[in-house]
Amino acid sequence: MWSQLTGMNIMMYYIIYVFQGAGLTGRRGNLIADAVQYVLNVAFTIPAIIYIDKWGRRPMLLVGLALMGFFLFLVGGLQGRFGQWGNIDGAPVWVITGHAAATKGIIVCSYLFVCSFAITMGPVSWTYPAEIFPMRVRAKAVSVSTSANWLFNFALAWAVPPGLSTIAYKTYFIFGTFNFAAFVHVFFMFPETKGRTLEEIEDVFSQGHIFSARKKTLEEVKAQVGKKDYDDEKSSDVGTP
């Protein structure tokens, strides 16, 4: 869900309208600028795939969400400060005219937004769901996660065009707020899964009263709740049908 609410696919699907509203004129220039965005998305995904097990999931998510929220607010701020309602091809468009620096700033922020997603949230949003569910429900749970991802993709693909044509630059503030909300959610509720087995993750979640989102090993969990209490809980779990 959060990977869609970051606004990434919207910035990819409708980037031609984003740049058009930024004041980038000319079909050829707009298409070239759009192509650069897609190339950056692919290029910055590669180091994330290589180093995801070194960097860890939580740091990547937190850094990515903070950066994406920041860049979206910059885009919305520049649009709101220098833009105005205009008419392009018979349709009302919030557009920047006569401010080359603002136009370039929006294009750069859009590129940095995409790079921030590609190197953080992009790969982690597909890796993380498969690492937090116990084996008995893993396949079904990951299927539900994937379905939810595409459901939100579908909903936002339909909702954003009317948003851009009515509330214009405020649309970026909405998605920027989603990013900061996701940052808070990840910070308090998402445990680190790097270097841990599925059984260890299940044990961390089972200790809800002492849950910590930082990386906590199975040994630390035992030490905190007491080995006797831990073994009693595991025995009762085994005896439960």
Kinemage of the C-alpha trace (Angstrom):
@kinemage 1
@onewidth
@group {chain A} dominant
@subgroup {mainchain}
@vectorlist {calphas} color= white
{ca met a 1} P 0.000 0.000 0.000
{ca trp a 2} L 2.638 2.534 1.058
{ca ser a 3} L 4.715 1.935 -2.064
{ca gln a 4} L 1.779 3.214 -4.130
{ca leu a 5} L 0.872 6.053 -1.772
{ca thr a 6} L 4.402 7.426 -2.080
{ca gly a 7} L 3.278 8.681 -5.490
{ca met a 8} L 6.001 6.904 -7.442
{ca asn a 9} L 3.836 5.349 -10.126
{ca ile a 10} L 1.914 8.593 -10.484
{ca met a 11} L 5.169 10.418 -11.157
{ca met a 12} L 5.943 7.777 -13.772
{ca tyr a 13} L 2.518 7.389 -15.405
{ca tyr a 14} L 1.768 11.105 -15.619
{ca ile a 15} L 5.251 12.582 -15.733
{ca ile a 16} L 4.532 14.178 -19.112
{ca tyr a 17} L 1.752 16.203 -17.449
{ca val a 18} L 3.967 17.014 -14.467
{ca phe a 19} L 6.646 18.447 -16.747
{ca gln a 20} L 4.019 20.162 -18.882
{ca gly a 21} L 2.671 21.886 -15.779
{ca ala a 22} L 6.231 22.807 -14.840
{ca gly a 23} L 6.434 24.790 -18.061
{ca leu a 24} L 8.498 22.380 -20.138
{ca thr a 25} L 7.281 23.056 -23.656
{ca gly a 26} L 7.905 21.203 -26.877
{ca arg a 27} L 7.002 17.588 -27.532
{ca arg a 28} L 10.584 16.507 -28.203
{ca gly a 29} L 12.017 18.165 -25.099
{ca asn a 30} L 9.267 16.754 -22.889
{ca leu a 31} L 9.714 13.215 -24.201
{ca ile a 32} L 13.482 13.351 -23.681
{ca ala a 33} L 13.006 14.580 -20.113
{ca asp a 34} L 10.499 11.776 -19.512
{ca ala a 35} L 12.884 9.166 -20.900
{ca val a 36} L 15.632 10.339 -18.539
{ca gln a 37} L 13.304 9.692 -15.610
{ca tyr a 38} L 12.717 6.090 -16.675
{ca val a 39} L 16.433 5.488 -17.216
{ca leu a 40} L 17.196 6.820 -13.729
{ca asn a 41} L 14.578 4.506 -12.259
{ca val a 42} L 16.250 1.451 -13.769
{ca ala a 43} L 19.812 2.587 -13.059
{ca phe a 44} L 19.255 3.329 -9.361
{ca thr a 45} L 17.445 0.042 -8.771
{ca ile a 46} L 20.647 -1.909 -9.496
{ca pro a 47} L 22.699 -0.789 -6.454
{ca ala a 48} L 19.670 -1.354 -4.228
{ca ile a 49} L 19.419 -4.969 -5.376
{ca ile a 50} L 23.145 -5.480 -4.807
{ca tyr a 51} L 23.412 -3.850 -1.370
{ca ile a 52} L 19.978 -4.462 0.187
{ca asp a 53} L 21.389 -7.152 2.499
{ca lys a 54} L 24.192 -4.837 3.578
{ca trp a 55} L 22.175 -1.673 4.140
{ca gly a 56} L 19.156 -3.309 5.798
{ca arg a 57} L 15.473 -2.872 5.101
{ca arg a 58} L 14.561 -0.314 7.768
{ca pro a 59} L 17.274 2.243 6.913
{ca met a 60} L 16.389 2.041 3.229
{ca leu a 61} L 12.689 2.555 3.904
{ca leu a 62} L 13.189 5.410 6.349
{ca val a 63} L 15.693 7.300 4.233
{ca gly a 64} L 13.668 6.791 1.063
{ca leu a 65} L 10.368 7.929 2.577
{ca ala a 66} L 11.925 11.036 4.111
{ca leu a 67} L 13.574 12.029 0.837
{ca met a 68} L 10.495 11.356 -1.282
{ca gly a 69} L 8.266 13.377 1.020
{ca phe a 70} L 10.768 16.241 0.963
{ca phe a 71} L 11.048 16.319 -2.839
{ca leu a 72} L 7.273 16.141 -3.344
{ca phe a 73} L 6.775 19.099 -1.035
{ca leu a 74} L 9.418 20.978 -3.001
{ca val a 75} L 7.619 20.232 -6.269
{ca gly a 76} L 4.285 21.319 -4.793
{ca gly a 77} L 5.820 24.444 -3.291
{ca leu a 78} L 7.433 25.506 -6.556
{ca gln a 79} L 4.232 24.830 -8.465
{ca gly a 80} L 2.160 26.775 -5.964
{ca arg a 81} L 4.540 29.729 -5.807
{ca phe a 82} L 5.206 30.252 -9.509
{ca gly a 83} L 2.254 28.592 -11.250
{ca gln a 84} L -1.172 29.761 -12.273
{ca trp a 85} L -4.191 28.387 -14.084
{ca gly a 86} L -3.755 28.252 -17.835
{ca asn a 87} L -5.180 26.482 -20.832
{ca ile a 88} L -3.346 23.792 -22.816
{ca asp a 89} L -5.096 21.989 -25.675
{ca gly a 90} L -8.451 23.221 -24.413
{ca ala a 91} L -7.993 21.845 -20.883
{ca pro a 92} L -7.383 23.820 -17.667
{ca val a 93} L -3.849 23.223 -16.407
{ca trp a 94} L -1.905 24.675 -13.516
{ca val a 95} L 1.225 25.756 -15.358
{ca ile a 96} L 4.396 27.725 -14.745
{ca thr a 97} L 5.259 30.305 -17.363
{ca gly a 98} L 8.237 32.625 -17.533
{ca his a 99} L 10.157 31.050 -14.629
{ca ala a 100} L 12.922 28.905 -16.110
{ca ala a 101} L 14.592 28.355 -12.733
{ca ala a 102} L 11.352 27.010 -11.210
{ca thr a 103} L 10.838 24.740 -14.218
{ca lys a 104} L 14.340 23.293 -13.870
{ca gly a 105} L 13.881 22.943 -10.127
{ca ile a 106} L 10.726 20.857 -10.555
{ca ile a 107} L 12.408 18.633 -13.143
{ca val a 108} L 15.424 18.066 -10.858
{ca cys a 109} L 13.208 17.347 -7.844
{ca ser a 110} L 11.200 14.852 -9.924
{ca tyr a 111} L 14.415 13.087 -10.911
{ca leu a 112} L 15.637 13.007 -7.303
{ca phe a 113} L 12.260 11.691 -6.169
{ca val a 114} L 12.440 8.797 -8.622
{ca cys a 115} L 16.048 8.031 -7.661
{ca ser a 116} L 15.068 8.029 -3.977
{ca phe a 117} L 12.324 5.492 -4.634
{ca ala a 118} L 14.370 3.269 -6.938
{ca ile a 119} L 17.244 2.849 -4.505
{ca thr a 120} L 15.095 2.343 -1.381
{ca met a 121} L 11.355 1.697 -1.345
{ca gly a 122} L 11.242 0.116 -4.805
{ca pro a 123} L 13.103 -3.149 -4.100
{ca val a 124} L 12.271 -3.290 -0.387
{ca ser a 125} L 8.506 -3.081 -0.964
{ca trp a 126} L 8.717 -6.366 -2.884
{ca thr a 127} L 11.274 -8.042 -0.604
{ca tyr a 128} L 9.870 -7.204 2.824
{ca pro a 129} L 6.428 -8.924 2.650
{ca ala a 130} L 8.037 -12.289 1.945
{ca glu a 131} L 10.237 -11.944 5.049
{ca ile a 132} L 7.722 -11.162 7.798
{ca phe a 133} L 5.052 -13.851 7.457
{ca pro a 134} L 5.337 -17.357 8.986
{ca met a 135} L 5.656 -20.253 6.591
{ca arg a 136} L 2.136 -21.536 7.204
{ca val a 137} L 0.545 -18.400 5.706
{ca arg a 138} L 3.449 -16.966 3.735
{ca ala a 139} L 2.208 -17.742 0.229
{ca lys a 140} L -1.320 -16.442 0.823
{ca ala a 141} L -0.147 -13.394 2.754
{ca val a 142} L 2.315 -12.345 0.056
{ca ser a 143} L -0.430 -12.825 -2.534
{ca val a 144} L -2.710 -10.498 -0.567
{ca ser a 145} L 0.122 -7.965 -0.245
{ca thr a 146} L 0.719 -8.007 -3.976
{ca ser a 147} L -2.997 -7.721 -4.703
{ca ala a 148} L -3.284 -4.725 -2.375
{ca asn a 149} L -0.334 -3.103 -4.131
{ca trp a 150} L -1.943 -3.364 -7.554
{ca leu a 151} L -5.379 -2.391 -6.201
{ca phe a 152} L -3.963 0.887 -4.894
{ca asn a 153} L -2.100 1.308 -8.175
{ca phe a 154} L -5.382 1.027 -10.064
{ca ala a 155} L -7.222 3.395 -7.727
{ca leu a 156} L -4.544 6.087 -7.855
{ca ala a 157} L -4.184 5.838 -11.624
{ca trp a 158} L -7.856 6.806 -11.859
{ca ala a 159} L -7.868 9.396 -9.058
{ca val a 160} L -4.792 11.483 -9.853
{ca pro a 161} L -5.779 13.042 -13.231
{ca pro a 162} L -8.917 14.647 -11.742
{ca gly a 163} L -6.775 15.760 -8.819
{ca leu a 164} L -4.241 17.471 -11.054
{ca ser a 165} L -7.014 19.238 -12.973
{ca thr a 166} L -8.846 20.472 -9.856
{ca ile a 167} L -6.494 20.918 -6.892
{ca ala a 168} L -3.336 21.063 -9.053
{ca tyr a 169} L -0.133 21.476 -7.004
{ca lys a 170} L -1.901 20.450 -3.769
{ca thr a 171} L -1.870 16.896 -5.126
{ca tyr a 172} L 1.879 16.757 -4.448
{ca phe a 173} L 1.331 17.835 -0.847
{ca ile a 174} L -1.105 14.961 -0.361
{ca phe a 175} L 1.402 12.369 -1.532
{ca gly a 176} L 4.194 14.074 0.380
{ca thr a 177} L 2.096 13.730 3.543
{ca phe a 178} L 1.559 10.045 2.773
{ca asn a 179} L 5.342 9.615 2.678
{ca phe a 180} L 5.817 11.199 6.091
{ca ala a 181} L 2.942 9.136 7.517
{ca ala a 182} L 4.611 6.004 6.155
{ca phe a 183} L 7.896 7.135 7.753
{ca val a 184} L 6.225 7.209 11.182
{ca his a 185} L 4.612 3.813 10.577
{ca val a 186} L 7.879 2.206 9.509
{ca phe a 187} L 9.862 3.812 12.340
{ca phe a 188} L 7.633 2.425 15.085
{ca met a 189} L 6.231 -0.791 13.596
{ca phe a 190} L 8.590 -2.354 11.046
{ca pro a 191} L 11.276 -4.696 12.442
{ca glu a 192} L 14.590 -5.221 10.694
{ca thr a 193} L 14.654 -8.528 8.806
{ca lys a 194} L 18.212 -8.468 7.501
{ca gly a 195} L 20.132 -11.590 8.479
{ca arg a 196} L 17.214 -13.223 10.269
{ca thr a 197} L 15.321 -16.427 9.657
{ca leu a 198} L 11.548 -16.567 9.260
{ca glu a 199} L 11.369 -18.322 12.637
{ca glu a 200} L 13.221 -15.468 14.337
{ca ile a 201} L 10.897 -12.898 12.813
{ca glu a 202} L 7.872 -14.884 13.966
{ca asp a 203} L 9.259 -14.997 17.513
{ca val a 204} L 9.856 -11.237 17.524
{ca phe a 205} L 6.255 -10.577 16.480
{ca ser a 206} L 4.946 -13.065 19.046
{ca gln a 207} L 6.428 -10.933 21.856
{ca gly a 208} L 4.087 -8.009 21.222
{ca his a 209} L 4.482 -6.514 24.688
{ca ile a 210} L 8.234 -6.028 24.248
{ca phe a 211} L 8.268 -5.407 20.533
{ca ser a 212} L 11.005 -3.144 19.246
{ca ala a 213} L 11.314 -2.144 15.601
{ca arg a 214} L 15.103 -2.208 15.751
{ca lys a 215} L 16.946 -5.419 14.948
{ca lys a 216} L 16.480 -7.735 17.898
{ca thr a 217} L 17.922 -11.227 17.869
{ca leu a 218} L 16.168 -14.277 19.214
{ca glu a 219} L 18.657 -14.376 22.103
{ca glu a 220} L 17.770 -10.812 23.113
{ca val a 221} L 14.081 -11.684 23.140
{ca lys a 222} L 14.754 -14.649 25.422
{ca ala a 223} L 16.844 -12.524 27.766
{ca gln a 224} L 14.203 -9.799 28.020
{ca val a 225} L 11.157 -11.935 28.765
{ca gly a 226} L 13.034 -14.611 30.694
{ca lys a 227} L 13.928 -18.011 29.353
{ca lys a 228} L 11.259 -19.751 31.456
{ca asp a 229} L 8.418 -17.551 30.209
{ca tyr a 230} L 9.700 -17.874 26.659
{ca asp a 231} L 9.835 -21.684 26.824
{ca asp a 232} L 6.366 -21.831 28.421
{ca glu a 233} L 4.910 -19.728 25.598
{ca lys a 234} L 6.550 -21.900 22.965
{ca ser a 235} L 5.255 -25.066 24.655
{ca ser a 236} L 1.710 -23.726 24.767
{ca asp a 237} L 1.953 -22.751 21.088
{ca val a 238} L 3.008 -26.274 20.158
{ca gly a 239} L 0.121 -27.797 22.129
{ca thr a 240} L -2.449 -25.544 20.505
{ca pro a 241} L -4.278 -27.266 17.596
